[in-house]
Amino acid sequence: MLWSAGAARADDLTPRKKALLLLRVLVYDRNLRARADGVVRVAIAYRPGDRRSEKQRDELVAALEEVSREVVALGLPIAVVAMPYQDAADFDARLGRSAPACLYVCTCLEPLVKEIAAAARRRAVLSVSGSREMAEAGLAIALVNRGSRAGVVVNLPAAKAEGADLDAALLAIADIVP
């Protein structure tokens, strides 16, 4: 099994493991094909000027681009876009223009989870992070480290509000937060 229940962060996962886990989780969304509209776009939200955030962005973009040359999601190609967070209005507009199926939120944006989650809901974009705390605060999914294993945390009300229909097989192995 690739994941198990419990609490932790994904910051310790290698970028490649994080990318593979993210794509694996996405295919458990029965609405992915409709949300993707021919291409599974994954946006990486980061804070420009923050070195840690830009490093997370660069590593995850590179890993997703590498993995996307090897795998597809539900037979659909994968595209990756970096999405800077300047302010709520600009971010919402960028999210609308790029129309990603999924939004991975770098952990440095944790103080802005409520604004980012609201934009994800308005735009019907599945939100993902590497922090259980960010899922508890309103993002839909967290990819977390469990020592030798990776884990998934699901905020089911958030996922539903973002238009996801997550398969019971994912929910059975995920840690569900209220």
C-alpha positions as CSV (number, residue, x, y, z in Angstrom):
1,M,0.0,0.0,0.0
2,L,1.3,3.5,-0.9
3,W,-0.4,5.4,2.0
4,S,-1.8,4.9,5.4
5,A,-3.7,6.9,8.0
6,G,-2.3,9.4,10.6
7,A,-0.8,12.8,10.9
8,A,2.4,14.3,9.4
9,R,3.7,16.5,6.5
10,A,4.7,15.8,2.9
11,D,7.7,18.1,3.1
12,D,9.8,15.0,3.8
13,L,8.5,13.1,0.8
14,T,10.8,13.3,-2.2
15,P,9.3,15.5,-5.0
16,R,8.9,12.5,-7.2
17,K,7.0,10.6,-4.6
18,K,4.8,13.6,-4.0
19,A,4.1,13.9,-7.7
20,L,3.3,10.2,-8.1
21,L,1.0,10.2,-5.0
22,L,-0.7,13.4,-6.2
23,L,-1.5,11.8,-9.6
24,R,-2.5,8.6,-8.0
25,V,-5.0,10.4,-5.7
26,L,-6.4,12.4,-8.6
27,V,-7.6,9.4,-10.4
28,Y,-9.8,8.5,-7.4
29,D,-11.9,11.6,-8.2
30,R,-14.8,10.3,-10.4
31,N,-15.3,13.9,-11.7
32,L,-11.6,14.3,-12.9
33,R,-12.4,13.6,-16.5
34,A,-15.0,16.4,-16.6
35,R,-12.9,18.7,-14.5
36,A,-9.8,18.1,-16.8
37,D,-11.5,18.8,-20.1
38,G,-9.0,16.8,-22.1
39,V,-5.8,17.7,-20.1
40,V,-5.2,17.2,-16.4
41,R,-3.8,20.6,-15.4
42,V,-2.0,20.8,-12.1
43,A,-1.3,24.3,-10.7
44,I,1.3,24.8,-8.1
45,A,0.5,27.8,-5.8
46,Y,3.5,29.5,-4.3
47,R,4.6,32.8,-2.8
48,P,6.9,34.7,-5.1
49,G,10.0,36.0,-3.3
50,D,9.9,33.3,-0.6
51,R,12.9,31.1,-1.2
52,R,11.4,28.0,0.5
53,S,8.2,28.4,-1.5
54,E,10.0,28.9,-4.8
55,K,12.1,25.8,-4.0
56,Q,9.0,23.7,-3.3
57,R,7.5,25.0,-6.6
58,D,10.6,24.3,-8.6
59,E,11.0,20.8,-7.2
60,L,7.4,19.8,-7.6
61,V,7.0,21.3,-11.1
62,A,10.1,19.4,-12.2
63,A,8.9,16.2,-10.7
64,L,5.4,16.5,-12.2
65,E,6.9,17.3,-15.6
66,E,9.2,14.2,-15.3
67,V,6.4,11.9,-14.2
68,S,4.0,13.2,-16.8
69,R,6.4,11.9,-19.5
70,E,5.9,8.4,-18.0
71,V,2.3,8.3,-16.9
72,V,-1.1,9.7,-17.7
73,A,-4.2,10.1,-15.5
74,L,-7.3,8.3,-16.8
75,G,-5.7,8.3,-20.2
76,L,-5.4,12.1,-20.2
77,P,-2.1,14.0,-20.5
78,I,-0.8,16.0,-17.6
79,A,0.2,19.7,-17.8
80,V,1.8,21.7,-14.9
81,V,1.7,25.4,-14.3
82,A,3.2,27.5,-11.5
83,M,0.8,29.9,-10.0
84,P,2.1,32.8,-7.9
85,Y,-0.1,34.0,-5.0
86,Q,0.0,37.8,-4.9
87,D,-3.4,38.6,-3.4
88,A,-6.8,36.9,-3.3
89,A,-8.3,38.7,-6.4
90,D,-5.3,38.1,-8.6
91,F,-5.1,34.5,-7.5
92,D,-8.7,33.9,-8.2
93,A,-8.4,35.4,-11.7
94,R,-5.3,33.3,-12.4
95,L,-7.1,30.2,-11.3
96,G,-10.0,31.0,-13.5
97,R,-7.8,31.6,-16.6
98,S,-5.7,28.5,-16.2
99,A,-8.6,26.2,-15.2
100,P,-6.6,23.5,-13.5
101,A,-8.1,20.2,-12.4
102,C,-6.0,20.3,-9.3
103,L,-4.2,23.0,-7.2
104,Y,-1.2,22.0,-5.1
105,V,-0.7,24.7,-2.4
106,C,2.9,25.1,-1.1
107,T,3.1,25.0,2.7
108,C,4.3,28.6,3.1
109,L,0.8,29.7,2.0
110,E,-0.8,28.1,5.1
111,P,-1.8,31.5,6.6
112,L,-3.9,32.0,3.4
113,V,-5.7,28.7,3.3
114,K,-9.2,30.2,3.8
115,E,-8.7,32.5,0.8
116,I,-7.2,29.8,-1.4
117,A,-9.9,27.3,-0.4
118,A,-12.6,29.8,-1.3
119,A,-11.1,30.4,-4.7
120,A,-10.7,26.6,-5.3
121,R,-14.4,26.2,-4.4
122,R,-15.5,29.0,-6.7
123,R,-13.5,27.5,-9.6
124,A,-14.2,23.8,-8.8
125,V,-10.6,23.0,-8.5
126,L,-9.5,20.2,-6.2
127,S,-7.0,21.6,-3.6
128,V,-4.1,19.6,-2.3
129,S,-1.3,20.4,0.1
130,G,1.6,18.7,2.0
131,S,0.1,19.5,5.4
132,R,-2.6,17.9,7.5
133,E,-3.1,21.3,9.1
134,M,-3.9,22.8,5.8
135,A,-6.5,20.1,5.1
136,E,-8.0,20.7,8.5
137,A,-8.1,24.4,7.8
138,G,-10.1,24.0,4.5
139,L,-8.1,22.4,1.7
140,A,-9.5,19.1,0.3
141,I,-6.5,16.8,0.5
142,A,-3.1,16.6,2.2
143,L,-0.3,14.3,1.1
144,V,1.7,13.4,4.2
145,N,4.7,11.5,5.3
146,R,4.3,8.4,7.5
147,G,8.0,7.5,8.0
148,S,8.6,4.8,5.4
149,R,5.1,5.4,3.8
150,A,3.2,8.2,2.4
151,G,-0.3,9.0,3.5
152,V,-3.4,10.8,2.4
153,V,-5.7,13.0,4.6
154,V,-9.1,14.0,3.1
155,N,-11.3,16.9,4.2
156,L,-14.5,15.4,2.7
157,P,-16.7,18.5,3.0
158,A,-14.0,20.6,1.3
159,A,-13.5,18.0,-1.5
160,K,-17.3,17.9,-2.1
161,A,-17.5,21.7,-2.1
162,E,-14.7,21.8,-4.8
163,G,-16.8,19.4,-7.0
164,A,-14.8,16.2,-6.3
165,D,-16.5,12.8,-6.1
166,L,-13.9,10.7,-4.3
167,D,-14.1,6.9,-4.7
168,A,-14.7,4.8,-1.6
169,A,-11.4,3.0,-2.2
170,L,-9.5,6.2,-1.5
171,L,-11.7,7.1,1.5
172,A,-11.2,3.7,3.0
173,I,-7.4,4.2,3.3
174,A,-7.3,7.9,3.9
175,D,-7.5,9.7,7.2
176,I,-10.7,11.7,7.1
177,V,-10.8,15.1,8.9
178,P,-14.0,17.0,9.8
